[in-house]
Amino acid sequence: MKGELKTYQAKRRFAETPEPKGTKATRKGAAPLRYLIQRHAATRLHYDFRIEFDGVLKSWAVTKAPSRDTTVKRLAVEVEDHPLDYGSFEGTIPDGNYGAGTVQLWDTGTWSPRHPETLEADWAKGSIKMDLDGERLKGGWALVRLKSDRGKPSKWANWLLLKEKDAHAVPGEGDALAEIDASITTGRSLAEIAAGKTPGTPTRPTGRKAAARPKAAPSGATLSKPPAFTPIQLCKVADHPPSGAGWAHEIKFDGYRVQIATGGGKARLYTRSGLDWSQKFPEVVADAARWPDGVIDGELCALDPDHMPDFPALQAAISAGRTADLVFFAFDLLSEGTEDLREKPLSHRKARLSGHIDRMSRAARDRIRYVDHFASTGQAVLESACRMDLEGVISKKLDAPYTAGRSSTWLKSKCRGGDEVVIGGWSSENGTRFRSLLVGVREGEGLRYLGRVGTGYSQAVMKTLLPALKAAASDASPFAGKGAPRGGRDIHWLKPVLVAEVTHGGYTESGSLRQAAFKGLRADKPAAEVTERPQTPTPTGKAAPATDLHVPGEPAPLASARGKVVVAGVTISNPDKILWPARDGHPAITKAELARYYEAAADRILPHVADRPTSIIRAPEGVGGETFFQRHAMPGSNPRLKLIDVHERKPYVAVVDVGGLVAIGQSGGLELHPWGCAPGEPEIPDQVTFDLDPDEGLDFEDVISAARVVRKKLEALGLHPFVKTTGGKGLHVVVPIKTDARSRVTWDQNKAFAKGVSEAIRAEAPDRFTTTLAKKARGGKIFLDYLRNGRMATAVAPWSPRARPGAGIAFPLAWTQVKAGLDPTAFSLRTYPALLKKPDPWKDFRVSAVSLKGALKKL
């Protein structure tokens, strides 16, 4: 273990090589031990790992770039000790000399042994644990020596260099660091060092016409004030991440794209279009004023309690002026000091950015986070992002310069369809209560209509959204062309100036967005730029067999899933688990097929369950196993599920989008039983449900006849009833009611009305109907169950599967179907693809609502 330089000096002719001859140094005081890595383009490219000990640099030649992925091991061949002043060497060793090639100082810092008291013994044993504090490598690392077949170390022993698990580990990083070709001290690439370029000398890619750039200056040069806005690079949309080498894949963050320019002890924050928003984010700007001079490109985000980007929270923070907790995720460095870096390759810029941030004080780094990248397959990164409920992936060419505008060197792939749209109007209930946004994209002088956005509106969101809608009010429709919506009493037009971010599940056959959900307003983006339709969702997960391919926007066939399956960004564990066994010649139905059903039927289910407290019947082992009723969130609940506080012991679970539905399927949730309340308003009922439950021995024809009686009674009271099967032997007659301030009723009134109607029907035909819950009192009658209309009462949702052997679904019917010959078993998970292709009989359910107060008076 003792350090010596005889071998080093014997191998070199110092009259020919610029390497330092060096002498063994005597350690003085308690100065930290040095650590460094030199990237060495010799016979083959490798990395020289060196740590200071006993007055020399103990050295290993590492075959590939170190990886912060704890599963990656690098072969490190022990070589001769080097002098300490070799740690600052960067240059070219001439041909004919030992180690001929170019040397780049790739990382530098300090190291400390994890167990200094046993270091000598650990070294002899061949297991050295250390903590590195470098510019690029940090945290715990280990060197483990391999042994020859005879069990004795060779002269130049082979070791393994590996990362230990800690906060500095980067799972999945693989070989990403190999793409960083920039000196940690001078920023030069290997080619620039070999060509004798001095630090700060600009380099242009060959074969490309370069735009005019400011004259370059050394990166250390300071500025007297923050630079002006630099036009930003934008992404092109891709169906999937690119494959092959040369691409870096970054997580797509859900925030505002901003550029922060610093200089002269001041900072400016610009939006993507160049607006100066420094006043909106005073804390961010105050912190940035302490950063080194330069221009950084990144994303400003609010984080949820799980430290995940949360766009609605960002909107709320900006609206309320509470921006102190926002975080800036930095992914590119456009200039450093007065040196313009835009012509440098991305690998160079990111290396410079990492060092740029590391040179900041700890206090200045509190708000800025460096965005790492992954060089593993883009599809694997995308699937990981989707499993974490993130937006998607940005793929960037590592050798490309920074180019303003949209470029094919930056590609965007998303887990679920989503992007910006322009708001052209909104619909209301009874002229006042908000219902949905009407959206489109710019086309010519008007907007191309893309449909309605009906979910995602919490009370906090509405506090920001409603004032913006009123301020943009217009008397004329901004929509033009085929499919433009018509006006009416409940349609309110807007000037096409507001941009909304939405998520969606693809497009219907008519070209409207499916399952669109509102995320927030984009005040940072002008409406004139929103000219492209939102991206169609990218399917993720392993490819299914040819007979089981799922075309986005179409129902998925019911066939057995193989291996890992990802549906709507949710990973389905045990996808082949049978939930409904084979029956009557029909194949079994698996968990993967249930998940695909929820995805395919989401735009039919969500209008009846979204943002409502929902009870779930779960059968994790299938309909033949144990079932239980879940109302509240459980440990480990999927983050795609929402919690709604109903002022009881615990919050209820709810869904807001297709991912939430699929998450329920993943947990073995076979039935959905929502409250009959308005979305986001658990104290306001928005429907009345009559459950027609026949006694044993009655035919389904008797239930059909009873449903007609209930319909007639309700229509006589001025209401518009709808009907659905229950997935069993009964029918539900359901009445939508208005919930605006003048029309809304209490839960007690809602239940009293249902009871009053039921008792009136029983009184008129006591031989056919009963309102008594006890089975023994039914006596061949139909039980009119009005108890589903009180607070906390539930009823099975339209299109919900049932946890029964036939795999039936609660299917919405048209009244013309309620006649002799109606077979409720025809509506099931085995027949749903054909059912979804037919028009929705309940399409006008909500718009048919009337005030219940008039009917209460009549009753």
Secondary structure as UniProt FT lines:
FT   HELIX           6..10
FT   TURN            14..16
FT   TURN            29..30
FT   STRAND          33..41
FT   STRAND          45..53
FT   TURN            54..55
FT   STRAND          56..62
FT   TURN            70..71
FT   STRAND          73..82
FT   HELIX           84..88
FT   STRAND          91..93
FT   TURN            95..96
FT   TURN            98..99
FT   STRAND          101..113
FT   HELIX           116..118
FT   HELIX           119..125
FT   STRAND          127..134
FT   STRAND          138..145
FT   TURN            149..150
FT   STRAND          158..163
FT   TURN            167..168
FT   TURN            171..172
FT   TURN            174..175
FT   HELIX           176..179
FT   TURN            184..186
FT   HELIX           190..194
FT   TURN            195..196
FT   TURN            199..200
FT   TURN            206..207
FT   TURN            219..220
FT   STRAND          233..237
FT   TURN            245..246
FT   STRAND          247..251
FT   STRAND          256..263
FT   TURN            264..265
FT   STRAND          266..271
FT   TURN            272..273
FT   HELIX           278..280
FT   HELIX           282..288
FT   TURN            289..290
FT   STRAND          294..301
FT   TURN            305..306
FT   HELIX           311..320
FT   TURN            324..325
FT   STRAND          327..336
FT   TURN            337..338
FT   STRAND          339..340
FT   TURN            342..343
FT   HELIX           346..358
FT   TURN            362..365
FT   STRAND          368..370
FT   HELIX           378..387
FT   TURN            388..389
FT   STRAND          392..397
FT   TURN            398..399
FT   STRAND          405..414
FT   STRAND          417..429
FT   TURN            430..432
FT   STRAND          433..443
FT   TURN            444..445
FT   STRAND          446..453
FT   HELIX           459..471
FT   TURN            482..483
FT   TURN            489..490
FT   STRAND          491..504
FT   TURN            509..510
FT   STRAND          517..521
FT   TURN            523..524
FT   HELIX           527..529
FT   HELIX           546..548
FT   TURN            552..553
FT   STRAND          565..567
FT   TURN            568..569
FT   STRAND          570..572
FT   TURN            575..576
FT   STRAND          578..580
FT   TURN            584..585
FT   STRAND          589..590
FT   HELIX           591..600
FT   HELIX           602..609
FT   TURN            610..611
FT   STRAND          614..618
FT   TURN            620..621
FT   TURN            623..624
FT   STRAND          628..630
FT   TURN            635..636
FT   TURN            639..640
FT   STRAND          642..644
FT   STRAND          652..654
FT   HELIX           658..666
FT   TURN            667..668
FT   STRAND          669..675
FT   STRAND          677..678
FT   TURN            679..680
FT   STRAND          681..685
FT   STRAND          687..694
FT   TURN            696..697
FT   HELIX           700..716
FT   TURN            717..718
FT   STRAND          722..725
FT   STRAND          731..737
FT   TURN            741..743
FT   HELIX           747..764
FT   TURN            766..768
FT   STRAND          769..770
FT   HELIX           775..777
FT   STRAND          782..785
FT   HELIX           787..789
FT   TURN            791..792
FT   TURN            798..799
FT   TURN            805..806
FT   STRAND          808..809
FT   STRAND          812..813
FT   HELIX           815..817
FT   TURN            820..821
FT   HELIX           824..826
FT   TURN            829..831
FT   HELIX           832..836
FT   TURN            841..845
FT   HELIX           846..848
FT   HELIX           852..858
//
